[in-house]
Amino acid sequence: MIVSGQLERLRAEFPGLRIIRHSDSRLIALISRALRLLTGNRDFARTFCVIGQAIYVPDEWERMDPVSIVIVLRHERIHLLQVRRYGMPMLAFLYLVPFFPLGLAYVRARLEWEAFEETLRATHELRGEQAMLALRPHILEWFTGPRYGWMWPFPAQVGSWFDQAAARMTSTRPH
Ligand SMILES: [Zn+2]
């Protein structure tokens, strides 16, 4: 139920939105192979991602926990907004070209961080403060490890992004 509600809101905001399973996409098969080669990442089949106006979803996504799906869809919504803001060719350039050299992809890290702030917000709203704070080591690992190609290998900086964002989420001040 909460998943269909979230999808409805997304479709209203992005009328061209398509939801595509990994196994229905040759592009995804290609990206998956490239990632395995470049980063050793074998988990791509289980991840969501946005390309153009499509959200690519794991084949088994409907069997996943609904709250987790909603949180991920809220993260992907930020990427859809980025596609709208920059246009897909520019976004692909910003996202992919700074992939080389691996490990110094500041622009990509900032684009991803914008989406992860929404992950924090959604987790805080749907699962509470402790669950949000528990994301910290995972997010540090994702930014500094192979999952995103050692995107921003500076744990202290990612940690301080996290702490500042988490403080904003739990702040009781009206904004
Ligand atoms: Zn993302």
Residues whose N, C-alpha, C, O or C-beta is under 5 A from the ligand:
A	BS01	ZN	E112 A115
